[in-house]
Amino acid sequence: MSAPRQRLTVKEVERYRVEGFVQPVAIIDFHDAVRLRHAAAEHIAGLVPTERYELTDEVKVRRIEAGDGTVTYEYVDEQPTEPHTLPFLFNIWRLDSRFRAIALDPRIGFMAKQLLGCDEVLLMEDNVVAKAPGAGVVPWHQDLSYWPIEDPAVVTVWIALDDIHAANGAMTVVPGSHRTVEHLPVQFRDAATFMAEHRPGVPTLTQDPGSAGHPVVAYRTRAGEGGFHHPLLWHGSTPNGSRAMRSAYVLRYIAAGTAWLGSSRVPYDDLGCVTGAPVTSDHLPRVPTDT
Ligand SMILES: O=C(O)CCC(=O)C(=O)O
């Protein structure tokens, strides 16, 4: 693999604008990818305490109306399932300095800034998406549907911690689909939509874009390589038909100053940012971008 990149080229930035994603890009060193792969395995095995759950857990959302008419949403806690096929490690940067060092790497911050076109970049969240042998698809979705913002001022950096291709859980994307409207979020267990009653008129995303006439591209990435994608891009991933775990480290960077809607839009951690106010480094860590 070539050395990790310091920046994206003008052509790559242009491709991101037109297609809504750019890949493959050498994002971290192969040895760092292997280190994070082992770190993720420790968390999944329960050797390190983590906020981890099964991505395919059932999702239910409750609407709460306060006395003053303010509406917020929260997740109805079902019995959490022990991660076994699709562990999801949320905000692992908060617990593990091995992940934090990558999440706050100025090179990655700089590339996120190139795509966001903003002055200041904040780390919104990170996660490890691990697919055990036999894990099924991640259904087609747009990330924005799950987030407490309306402006698509976030870029995702998806980093393969293993060599990942169509046979073991590749990211699949529909080029240009970031230019469509927002669709309803889907449950990762069965692709059923949720929040339809709270978002009237918001359409359902097709679960078979190929048959609907859309081009589908599968990432092919070596460990340490990855891609950048737009929050409205239609994407998912293929099943893991191999005999080995497949892990990806996923970072979400937001432009400072984006209006934060919090649980008035979707259940999310309380960052202490007032509904409608700009999110700043008082709420989320500032990512260095000086390379
Ligand atoms: O890694 C995967 O299987 C899916 C990742 C994903 O949906 C994302 O990065 O937004």
The ligand as a Gaussian input file, in Angstrom:
#p B3LYP/6-31G(d) Opt

LIG

0 1
 O      -19.012000      -0.888000       7.187000
 C      -20.183000      -1.129000       6.873000
 O      -20.582000      -2.282000       6.702000
 C      -21.182000      -0.034000       6.679000
 C      -20.642000       1.310000       7.069000
 C      -21.606000       2.428000       6.932000
 O      -22.774000       2.268000       6.698000
 C      -21.092000       3.786000       7.096000
 O      -19.875000       3.961000       7.242000
 O      -21.875000       4.763000       7.075000

